[in-house]
Amino acid sequence: MKLSQTGELSLIELIRDRFREKSRGVIVGIGDDAAVIKPPDKNLLVTTDTMVEKFHFDLSFITPYQLGFKLVSVNVSDIYSMGGKPLFLLLNISAKKNTEMTFIDSFFDGLRDSMDRYGVNLIGGDLSSSYRDMTLSATVLGVAKRPIRRSGAKIGDKIYISGNIGDSACGLELLKKIRKPFPFSHPSPSMGKGKGGGEILRGLPWKAIEPLIRKHLLPIAREPKEFASYASAMIDVSDGLLIDLWRLCNESKVGARIYIKKIPLSSELKQAASHLGLSPLKLALSGGEDYELLFTASPKKKVKAIHIGEITESERVIVDATGREKPFTPEGYQHFV
């Protein structure tokens, strides 16, 4: 059955049925012209993100389930990067009328699992037919007692990252080579169980491929609870380490010094990048969609994260393994460039 056979009213009823649960803060959910919410007595956070077919996702190697899961994660990551807790979600779908309902059902499965993971409730949105490619948009509302902004970094603060970077960008490069979907429905890798590497990319084992493509297809937003209390500034790494650090420095009106030898690179990234003839460091510095948290904190704080540099007065440099400094530029993903 296609969307054209289902119709808007039936699709709305399907959504109401699939996402019936309401949290205590939802007074009026799906069904009226607007939702009515009563958030906790904290600062309200609002973020939105759009995913456009052929620009943000390729249906030749991402499944509808993974698309739904990822749409929630990328928005939740923005709430987490402000030190907040996500609560509510608004969903907008623009799709061709001949879209199969099996696609929609699987997309809703991924959306549901991702929402359950983060404790988010769907409270409304919008549906539209389209003559062109699919466009998906989500808005997530959350709360924070103390919002962590990009503008709080101070000279002398240390720069930290919450985990390995470059994995998602490498996973995307692998998917471009493989050109087929993998029906993952869980973010955790099976670590080598299943397919043999020779069946996919000759000479590269499955245990090196799987974590990277899974990181790209099913990203997990990094919860900030371990360091939110002492982070002075924070941003999620969605477009690339260098461009996102540049944004943080611009807002804080400071510089930064980072060290190549401290950039966390996974063994799978090193192995796969070498096989593809790519630089793992370049993927880590300018690749996006890792959704790790990049933050600063006072040097007096004991931080459970990876120290990669420090905030300076104005210069923005990267230090190589020999100790030589070189200015860096805001490399990473930018729309319209």
C-alpha positions in Angstrom: 0.0 0.0 0.0 1.2 3.5 -0.8 0.7 6.8 0.9 -1.7 7.9 -1.8 -3.9 4.9 -0.9 -3.6 5.6 2.9 -4.4 9.4 2.8 -3.5 12.1 5.3 -6.3 11.5 7.8 -5.5 7.8 8.1 -1.8 8.5 8.4 -2.4 10.9 11.2 -4.5 8.3 13.0 -1.7 5.8 12.5 0.8 8.3 14.0 -1.6 8.9 17.0 -1.9 5.2 17.6 1.9 4.4 17.2 2.9 7.3 19.5 0.0 7.4 21.9 2.0 7.7 25.2 2.1 11.2 26.8 4.4 12.4 29.5 3.1 14.4 32.4 4.1 17.6 30.8 1.8 17.1 27.8 -1.6 18.7 28.3 -2.8 18.4 24.7 -0.9 16.2 22.2 -1.5 15.2 18.6 -5.0 16.2 17.2 -5.3 19.9 17.7 -3.9 22.9 15.9 -1.1 23.1 18.5 0.2 21.0 21.3 -0.1 22.3 24.9 2.8 21.5 27.2 3.7 22.4 30.7 7.5 22.0 31.0 9.3 21.8 34.3 10.3 25.0 36.0 13.6 25.2 34.1 15.1 26.9 31.0 13.3 25.7 27.9 15.6 24.5 25.1 14.4 24.3 21.4 16.3 22.9 18.5 15.4 21.8 15.0 17.1 19.9 12.2 16.2 19.1 8.6 17.3 16.0 6.6 16.9 16.2 2.8 17.2 13.2 0.5 20.4 13.2 -1.6 21.9 15.9 0.6 21.7 14.4 4.1 20.8 10.8 3.3 21.0 8.3 0.5 18.2 5.7 0.4 20.5 3.3 -1.5 22.4 2.6 1.7 20.3 3.8 4.6 17.2 1.9 5.7 13.9 3.7 6.8 14.4 2.4 10.3 17.9 4.0 10.5 16.6 7.2 9.1 14.0 7.5 11.8 16.5 6.6 14.5 19.0 9.1 13.2 16.6 12.0 12.8 15.8 11.9 16.6 19.5 11.4 17.6 20.8 14.4 15.7 18.3 16.7 17.4 18.7 15.2 20.8 22.5 15.8 20.4 21.8 19.6 20.2 19.9 19.5 23.5 22.6 17.4 25.1 25.3 19.9 23.9 23.5 22.6 25.9 23.5 20.4 29.0 19.8 19.7 28.7 17.3 16.9 28.9 15.1 16.3 25.8 11.4 16.0 26.4 9.2 16.6 23.4 9.4 16.1 19.6 7.6 17.7 16.6 7.9 15.7 13.3 7.5 17.0 9.8 7.4 14.7 6.8 7.3 15.7 3.1 7.1 12.6 0.9 6.0 11.5 -2.6 2.5 10.0 -2.7 3.8 6.7 -4.1 5.9 6.1 -1.0 5.2 2.6 0.3 3.6 2.3 3.7 6.1 -0.4 4.6 8.7 2.4 4.3 6.7 4.6 6.7 6.1 1.8 9.2 9.8 1.0 9.3 10.7 4.7 9.7 8.2 4.9 12.6 9.9 1.9 14.2 13.3 3.6 14.2 11.7 6.9 15.4 10.0 5.0 18.2 13.1 3.2 19.4 15.2 6.3 19.3 12.5 8.3 21.2 12.4 5.5 23.8 16.1 5.6 24.2 16.2 9.3 25.0 12.8 9.6 26.8 11.2 11.8 24.3 7.4 12.1 23.5 6.0 13.0 20.0 3.5 15.8 20.5 2.7 16.9 16.9 4.1 18.0 13.5 3.1 18.3 9.9 2.6 16.1 6.8 3.0 17.2 3.2 3.0 15.5 -0.2 6.0 16.3 -2.4 6.8 16.0 -6.1 10.5 15.9 -5.3 12.7 14.0 -2.9 11.8 13.3 0.7 12.4 15.9 3.3 12.3 15.1 7.0 12.4 17.7 9.9 12.2 17.4 13.6 12.1 19.9 16.4 13.0 18.7 19.9 12.2 20.7 23.1 14.1 20.1 26.3 15.0 21.7 29.6 18.1 22.7 31.4 18.8 24.1 34.8 22.0 25.6 33.6 22.3 25.9 29.8 25.9 25.4 28.6 26.5 27.8 25.7 29.3 28.0 23.2 30.3 31.4 24.6 31.7 30.4 28.0 35.2 29.3 27.2 38.0 31.3 29.0 41.7 31.7 28.3 43.5 28.8 30.0 40.6 26.4 29.9 41.4 22.9 28.7 39.6 21.5 25.6 38.1 18.1 25.8 36.2 15.7 23.5 33.9 12.9 24.8 35.1 10.1 22.4 36.6 9.0 19.1 36.0 11.1 16.1 36.2 10.4 12.3 34.4 7.1 12.6 31.1 8.3 11.0 32.9 10.1 8.1 34.8 6.9 7.4 31.7 4.9 7.6 30.1 7.1 5.0 33.1 6.6 2.7 32.7 2.9 3.1 29.0 3.0 2.3 29.7 5.0 -0.8 32.0 2.1 -1.9 29.7 -0.7 -0.9 26.5 0.9 -2.2 24.0 -1.3 -0.3 22.1 -1.0 2.9 22.8 -3.0 6.1 19.7 -3.7 8.2 21.2 -2.7 11.5 18.5 -2.0 14.1 20.8 -1.5 17.1 23.7 0.9 17.7 26.0 -1.6 19.3 28.3 -3.5 16.9 28.3 -7.3 16.9 32.1 -7.1 16.7 32.7 -9.4 13.8 29.8 -11.7 14.0 28.0 -12.3 10.7 29.4 -11.4 7.3 33.0 -12.0 6.3 35.0 -8.9 5.2 35.9 -10.4 1.9 32.3 -10.4 0.8 32.1 -6.7 1.1 35.4 -5.0 0.6 38.3 -7.3 -0.3 41.1 -7.2 2.2 39.1 -5.3 4.9 37.6 -7.4 7.7 34.0 -7.0 8.8 35.1 -6.2 12.3 36.8 -3.1 11.0 33.9 -2.1 8.7 30.9 -2.7 11.0 31.5 -0.2 13.9 32.2 2.6 11.4 29.1 2.2 9.2 27.0 1.6 12.3 28.3 4.8 13.8 27.1 6.7 10.6 23.8 5.0 10.2 22.7 4.8 13.9 24.5 7.6 15.8 24.0 7.9 19.5 23.9 11.4 21.0 26.4 11.7 23.8 24.7 12.4 27.2 26.7 15.1 29.0 25.8 14.2 32.6 29.4 13.2 33.5 30.8 16.7 32.8 27.8 19.1 32.4 28.4 20.5 35.9 31.8 21.9 35.1 31.8 22.5 31.3 32.4 26.2 30.6 31.4 25.9 26.9 30.1 23.1 24.8 29.1 22.1 21.2 28.4 18.8 19.5 30.7 17.6 16.7 28.2 17.4 13.9 30.1 19.1 11.0 33.7 18.4 12.0 36.1 19.0 14.8 37.8 22.1 13.3 34.7 23.9 12.1 32.8 23.2 15.4 35.8 24.3 17.5 36.0 27.4 15.3 32.4 28.2 16.1 32.9 27.7 19.8 36.0 30.0 19.7 34.0 32.7 17.7 31.2 32.7 20.3 33.7 32.9 23.2 36.0 35.4 21.4 39.1 33.3 22.1 41.7 31.1 20.3 42.6 27.5 20.6 45.6 25.2 20.5 45.0 21.5 19.8 47.5 18.6 19.5 47.5 16.0 16.7 48.8 13.3 18.9 45.9 13.7 21.4 43.1 13.5 18.8 41.3 10.1 19.6 41.3 7.8 16.6 39.8 4.3 16.7 41.8 1.3 15.5 39.0 0.6 13.0 39.2 4.1 11.6 43.0 3.7 11.1 42.6 0.4 9.4 39.7 1.3 7.1 41.1 4.7 6.2 44.4 3.1 5.2 42.5 0.6 3.0 40.6 3.4 1.3 43.7 5.6 0.8 42.4 8.3 3.1 43.9 10.1 6.0 42.3 9.1 9.3 43.4 12.4 10.8 41.7 14.4 8.1 38.5 12.4 8.6 38.7 13.1 12.3 39.4 16.8 11.9 36.9 17.7 9.1 34.5 14.7 9.0 31.2 15.2 10.7 28.3 13.3 12.3 30.1 11.7 15.2 27.9 13.6 17.7 30.6 13.5 20.3 30.7 16.5 22.6 33.5 19.1 22.4 33.8 21.2 25.5 36.0 23.3 27.7 36.6 23.3 31.4 38.8 25.0 34.0 42.3 23.4 34.3 41.5 23.0 38.0 38.7 20.5 37.3 39.2 16.7 37.1 37.5 15.8 33.9 36.5 12.3 32.6 37.0 13.0 28.9 39.9 13.2 26.4 42.1 16.3 26.7 43.0 17.6 23.2 44.2 21.2 23.8 43.7 24.5 25.5 42.0 27.8 25.0 44.3 30.7 24.0 43.8 34.4 23.7 43.5 34.6 19.9 45.7 32.3 17.9 44.1 29.1 16.5 46.7 26.5 15.9 47.2 22.8 15.6 50.5 21.2 17.0 52.0 18.3 15.1 53.9 15.3 16.5 57.2 17.3 16.4 55.8 20.2 18.3 55.5 22.5 15.3 52.5 24.8 15.3 50.3 25.5 12.2 47.2 27.7 12.0 44.0 25.8 11.3 41.0 26.8 9.3 37.3 25.9 9.9 37.3 22.8 7.7 34.2 20.7 7.8 30.7 20.5 6.3 29.0 23.7 5.3 25.7 24.1 3.4 25.8 26.2 0.2 29.6 25.8 -0.2 
